[in-house]
C-alpha cells in the first residue's frame, strides 16, 4: 500500500487544476507548489528552513530572489496567491514571504516525493477527474473542498493511500459531470 504525505498530493492536485484552467506547464507547476505552501501555512505547520539540495531548484530560488519582485495576486481555487513574474514573464509564487515557489521547486518539493511510478498514475487520475469537471466550478473554493473529501476518504493520519486515491478519482469522474 503506497502512501504519501498530503503536501505533495495537494501540490499535484492544484497543478492539475491549474492545467485544466489553461495555465501552461511552468505556471501550473508554480501554482501547484504555491497553493500547497498556502495550505501548509494555514495548517499552522511550524516553519522549517528550506534548503534546496537540488541544483535547479536552488538556482531558480536564487534567481527569483535576486530579481525585483512586483507583487501581484492570482485568484486561484477561491484563494488569492501572491505572485510575481520572472524576466521571461513566467509566474513565481511568493506565498509565505519566504522562499519563492517556481516550476523547479515544484519538481523538487512535490514531484520528487512520489514513490516510483506513482506520480504519473496519480496525475492521470487527477487529469481524468478534472477533464469532466466544469471549469467555472473548479476555480472556486470547491477545489479545496474536493481535496478535503479525498484526503478524508483515502487518508491514514497525515498520509494518503495512493491506490485508494486513484480509485476515488475514477469512481467520481461521472459525478464530476453533474
Secondary structure, DSSP 4 states (H G I P E B T S, - for coil): --EEEHHHHHHHHHHHHHHHTT--HHHHHHHHHHHHHHHHHHTTPPP------SHHHHHHHHHHHHS----EEEEETTEEEEEEE-TTS-EEE-GGGSS-B-HHHHHHHTGGGS-TTHHHHHHHHHHHHHHTS-HHHHTSTHHHHHHHHHHHHHEETTEEEHHHHHHHHHHHHHHHH-
